[in-house]
Amino acid sequence: MLGMAIESFSPTGSKCAPEEPGELVCVKPFPCMPLGFWPLPGFASEPDVKAASVRYQQAYFAEFEGVWYLCFSGSVPEQTIVDALAVGQKVDGGADERVILFIKLPEGQMLSTGFEQKIKAEIRNRRSPRHVPTRIIQVTDVPYTLNGKRVEVLVKKIINGAPLSSVNPATLSNPECLAFYAEVGTALRLEVEQK
């Protein structure tokens, strides 16, 4: 994960020894880190802003005080996640979204049904049923900008039907991986239409 100071923490919040399973955390702020959940101050009533702030803290900082908790990474010893990207796919004619989670595993590893179930269970237990991805798809690469920012918004647009021709490949460090997301997006949209 480019540009992120990540560590593996034990359940007590101490740094894990090498090869010891743990929870993936980010110990320093990073460039693409969201400042909060909507609505932010100045855009809604004080109770709504406060409720959004509480949700943000519970989602990312409740596990280890003052440390961004990245969820599910090292809690399942037989497999670990190298990188991940979650996006919303429009359903019900755009009235709702379902979560699609893309994960990159260490080279040579394949996503097993058991590991997929454990990821979903971990997200459900630590967040909410709403956060549980409908689909978990293994990828060989996650797209990044030239300055090391993961490009969730771009992948979300592609998954929801934006053509690859709308992407400026010169802004990405690995634009070749987008062809896979476009192909998967076509299949995911077909899946939604058939329901």
C-alpha positions in Angstrom: 0.0 0.0 0.0 1.9 3.0 -1.3 2.1 6.0 1.0 0.8 4.3 4.1 2.6 3.5 7.3 1.0 0.1 8.1 1.7 -2.3 10.9 0.1 -5.5 12.2 -1.3 -5.2 15.7 -2.2 -7.9 18.3 -5.7 -7.7 19.9 -4.1 -5.8 22.8 -2.9 -3.1 20.4 0.8 -3.9 20.4 2.9 -4.4 17.3 3.1 -8.1 16.2 6.4 -9.9 15.7 7.3 -11.0 12.1 5.2 -13.9 10.9 2.7 -13.5 13.7 -0.9 -13.0 12.5 -2.5 -9.7 13.5 -4.8 -6.9 12.5 -3.8 -4.5 9.8 -3.6 -0.9 11.0 -2.3 2.4 9.6 -0.3 4.2 12.3 0.0 7.6 10.6 -2.3 9.8 8.5 -2.1 9.2 4.8 -3.0 11.4 1.7 -6.2 9.6 0.6 -7.6 9.1 4.1 -11.2 10.5 4.4 -11.7 13.2 7.0 -15.1 12.0 8.0 -18.5 10.7 6.9 -21.1 12.9 5.3 -22.4 15.3 6.4 -19.4 17.3 7.4 -19.5 20.5 9.5 -21.2 23.3 7.7 -23.3 21.1 5.5 -26.1 19.9 7.8 -27.5 20.3 11.3 -25.3 19.8 14.3 -27.0 16.5 15.4 -26.5 15.0 11.9 -22.9 16.1 11.8 -22.2 14.7 15.2 -23.9 11.3 14.3 -21.7 11.2 11.2 -18.6 11.9 13.3 -19.5 9.1 15.7 -20.1 6.6 12.8 -16.7 7.6 11.3 -14.9 7.0 14.7 -16.7 3.7 15.2 -15.9 2.5 11.7 -12.1 3.2 11.7 -10.8 4.1 15.2 -12.8 2.1 17.7 -10.6 -1.0 17.6 -7.3 0.7 18.6 -7.5 4.3 20.0 -6.1 6.8 17.6 -5.0 4.2 15.0 -6.8 3.6 11.7 -8.0 0.0 11.7 -8.1 -1.4 8.2 -10.2 -4.5 9.1 -9.9 -8.2 8.2 -6.3 -8.2 6.8 -4.3 -10.5 9.0 -7.0 -12.0 11.2 -7.2 -15.2 9.2 -3.8 -17.0 9.4 -4.0 -19.2 6.4 -4.3 -16.3 3.9 -3.5 -12.6 4.0 -4.7 -9.7 1.9 -1.9 -7.8 0.1 -4.2 -5.0 -1.1 -7.9 -4.3 -1.3 -10.4 -1.9 -2.9 -14.2 -1.7 -2.2 -16.7 0.1 -4.4 -20.4 0.4 -4.7 -22.2 -1.0 -7.7 -25.6 0.5 -8.5 -28.6 -1.7 -8.2 -32.4 -1.2 -8.4 -32.0 1.3 -11.2 -29.5 3.3 -9.2 -31.7 3.6 -6.1 -29.3 1.5 -4.1 -25.8 0.0 -4.1 -24.2 -3.3 -3.3 -20.6 -3.6 -2.1 -18.0 -5.2 -4.3 -14.7 -6.0 -2.7 -11.6 -6.6 -4.8 -8.7 -8.2 -3.1 -5.1 -8.9 -4.0 -3.6 -12.0 -2.4 0.1 -13.0 -2.2 1.4 -14.4 -5.5 0.3 -18.0 -6.1 -2.6 -17.9 -3.7 -6.2 -18.3 -4.8 -9.3 -17.0 -2.9 -11.0 -19.9 -1.3 -14.6 -20.1 -0.4 -13.7 -20.5 3.3 -11.5 -17.4 3.3 -14.3 -15.4 1.5 -16.8 -16.5 4.2 -14.3 -15.5 6.9 -13.8 -12.1 5.4 -17.6 -11.5 5.2 -18.1 -12.7 8.8 -15.3 -10.5 10.1 -16.7 -7.4 8.4 -20.2 -8.3 9.6 -18.9 -8.7 13.2 -16.7 -5.6 13.2 -18.9 -3.2 11.2 -22.4 -4.1 10.1 -24.4 -6.2 7.7 -24.6 -3.2 5.4 -20.8 -3.2 5.0 -20.6 -6.9 4.0 -19.6 -7.2 0.3 -22.1 -9.0 -2.0 -19.2 -10.1 -4.1 -15.5 -10.6 -3.3 -13.3 -10.8 -6.4 -9.6 -11.6 -6.5 -7.5 -9.3 -8.6 -3.9 -9.3 -9.7 -3.5 -5.6 -9.2 -5.3 -2.5 -7.7 -5.0 0.7 -9.7 -3.0 3.6 -8.3 -2.3 7.2 -9.4 1.3 8.2 -10.1 1.5 9.7 -6.6 0.4 6.5 -4.9 -3.3 7.1 -4.3 -5.7 4.2 -4.8 -8.4 5.1 -7.3 -11.7 3.9 -5.9 -13.8 6.5 -7.7 -12.4 5.5 -11.1 -13.0 1.8 -10.5 -16.5 2.5 -9.3 -17.3 4.4 -12.5 -15.9 1.5 -14.6 -17.9 -1.1 -12.7 -21.0 1.0 -13.2 -20.4 1.2 -17.0 -18.0 4.1 -17.8 -16.0 3.2 -20.8 -12.2 2.8 -20.6 -11.8 5.5 -23.2 -12.9 8.0 -20.5 -9.8 7.2 -18.5 -6.5 9.2 -19.0 -3.9 6.3 -18.5 -1.1 8.9 -18.1 -2.4 9.6 -14.6 -2.1 6.0 -13.4 1.0 4.0 -12.4 -0.6 0.7 -13.6 -3.4 1.5 -16.2 -3.2 -1.9 -17.8 -5.1 -3.5 -14.8 -8.2 -1.5 -15.7 -9.1 -3.8 -18.5 -9.9 -6.5 -15.9 -12.2 -4.2 -14.0 -14.0 -3.3 -17.2 -14.5 -7.0 -18.0 -15.7 -7.7 -14.5 -18.0 -4.7 -14.5 -19.8 -6.0 -17.6 -20.4 -9.4 -15.8 -21.5 -7.7 -12.6 -24.0 -5.4 -14.4 -25.4 -8.5 -16.3 -25.7 -10.2 -12.9 -27.8 -7.3 -11.6 -30.0 -7.1 -14.7 -30.8 -10.8 -14.5 -32.2 -10.5 -11.0 
